[in-house]
């Protein structure tokens, strides 16, 4: 499998189920695109995603729009991308969540590390009110 679409607005996956999914995908070496938009995923899901991304070399696109991802959860994602120089993530969609300036800063820091392949970071409709990440461009 190279693409997995678990987007769901009618019967959304809860955080604990998303975390279990991430535990199951930790050893996956073929998945390139994961879409979990429109669920109720947050901190627990992102903690397990962080663990998976520390070792994963195949995931390129993460669509996590319209969940309940807050600053702590976004921080976990940024931390994982910073810690794995072999990660392949080039696009992250986090629109319509609850990311604020701390999570934004973590993601921008991850985008700025030398090994980063991240080219698209979609954070529309979040709660970013002040920029504390330094230079963006």
C-alpha positions as CSV (number, residue, x, y, z in Angstrom):
1,X,0.0,0.0,0.0
2,X,1.4,3.4,-0.9
3,X,-1.7,5.5,-0.1
4,X,-4.1,5.3,2.8
5,X,-7.2,7.5,3.0
6,X,-9.0,7.4,6.3
7,X,-10.7,10.8,6.0
8,X,-14.1,10.7,7.7
9,X,-16.5,13.4,8.7
10,X,-19.5,11.2,9.4
11,X,-18.1,8.7,11.8
12,X,-14.7,10.2,12.9
13,X,-11.9,8.2,14.3
14,X,-11.1,9.2,17.9
15,X,-7.6,10.0,19.2
16,X,-7.0,6.6,20.8
17,X,-7.9,4.7,17.6
18,X,-5.6,7.0,15.6
19,X,-2.8,6.3,18.1
20,X,-3.3,2.6,17.6
21,X,-3.2,3.0,13.9
22,X,0.2,4.8,14.1
23,X,1.6,2.1,16.3
24,X,0.6,-0.4,13.6
25,X,2.2,1.7,10.9
26,X,5.6,2.2,12.6
27,X,7.2,-0.7,10.7
28,X,5.5,0.2,7.4
29,X,8.1,0.9,4.6
30,X,5.8,1.5,1.6
31,X,3.2,4.1,2.7
32,X,3.8,7.5,1.0
33,X,0.5,9.3,1.5
34,X,-1.7,9.2,4.7
35,X,-5.0,11.1,4.8
36,X,-6.7,11.2,8.2
37,X,-8.5,14.5,7.7
38,X,-11.9,15.0,9.3
39,X,-11.4,12.9,12.4
40,X,-11.0,13.7,16.1
41,X,-7.2,13.1,16.2
42,X,-5.0,15.1,18.5
43,X,-2.2,14.8,21.0
44,X,-2.2,11.0,21.5
45,X,-2.3,10.4,17.7
46,X,0.6,12.9,17.1
47,X,2.7,11.3,19.9
48,X,2.5,8.0,18.1
49,X,3.0,9.7,14.7
50,X,6.2,11.2,16.2
51,X,7.5,7.8,17.1
52,X,6.6,6.4,13.7
53,X,8.2,9.3,11.8
54,X,11.5,9.0,13.8
55,X,12.2,5.8,11.8
56,X,10.0,6.1,8.7
57,X,11.7,6.9,5.4
58,X,8.7,6.6,3.0
59,X,5.8,8.9,4.1
60,X,5.8,12.0,1.9
61,X,2.4,13.5,2.3
62,X,0.4,13.9,5.6
63,X,-3.1,15.3,5.5
64,X,-4.4,15.9,9.0
65,X,-6.8,18.7,8.2
66,X,-9.9,19.2,10.4
67,X,-8.9,17.3,13.5
68,X,-8.2,18.6,17.0
69,X,-4.5,19.0,16.7
70,X,-3.2,21.6,19.1
71,X,0.2,23.2,19.9
72,X,1.5,20.1,21.8
73,X,0.5,17.8,19.0
74,X,2.0,20.0,16.3
75,X,5.2,20.3,18.5
76,X,5.4,16.4,18.4
77,X,5.3,16.5,14.6
78,X,8.0,19.1,14.3
79,X,10.2,17.3,16.8
80,X,9.9,14.0,14.8
81,X,10.9,15.7,11.5
82,X,13.8,17.4,13.2
83,X,15.1,14.2,14.7
84,X,15.0,12.0,11.6
85,X,17.4,13.2,9.0
86,X,16.1,10.4,6.6
87,X,12.4,11.4,6.8
88,X,10.7,11.9,3.4
89,X,7.9,14.2,4.4
90,X,7.5,17.0,1.8
91,X,3.9,18.1,2.4
92,X,1.8,18.5,5.6
93,X,-1.7,19.7,5.6
94,X,-2.9,20.9,9.1
95,X,-5.6,23.3,8.2
96,X,-8.7,23.7,10.4
97,X,-7.1,22.6,13.7
98,X,-6.0,24.4,16.8
99,X,-2.3,25.0,16.2
100,X,-1.0,28.2,17.8
101,X,2.3,30.0,17.7
102,X,4.3,27.3,19.6
103,X,3.3,24.5,17.3
104,X,3.9,26.8,14.3
105,X,7.4,27.6,15.6
106,X,8.2,23.9,16.0
107,X,7.0,23.1,12.5
108,X,9.0,26.0,11.0
109,X,12.1,24.9,12.9
110,X,11.7,21.4,11.4
111,X,11.3,23.0,7.9
112,X,14.5,24.9,8.4
113,X,16.8,22.0,9.4
114,X,19.4,21.1,6.7
115,X,17.9,17.7,6.0
116,X,14.3,18.9,5.6
117,X,12.4,17.9,2.5
118,X,9.3,19.8,3.6
119,X,8.1,22.1,0.8
120,X,4.4,22.6,1.7
121,X,3.0,23.4,5.1
122,X,-0.7,24.3,5.1
123,X,-1.8,25.8,8.4
124,X,-4.9,27.8,7.2
125,X,-7.7,28.4,9.7
126,X,-5.6,27.7,12.9
127,X,-5.0,30.0,15.8
128,X,-1.6,31.4,14.9
129,X,-1.6,34.9,16.3
130,X,2.0,35.8,16.6
131,X,5.1,34.5,14.9
132,X,8.0,33.4,17.2
133,X,9.9,31.3,14.7
134,X,12.2,34.0,13.3
135,X,12.7,34.3,9.6
136,X,10.2,32.3,7.5
137,X,11.6,33.0,4.1
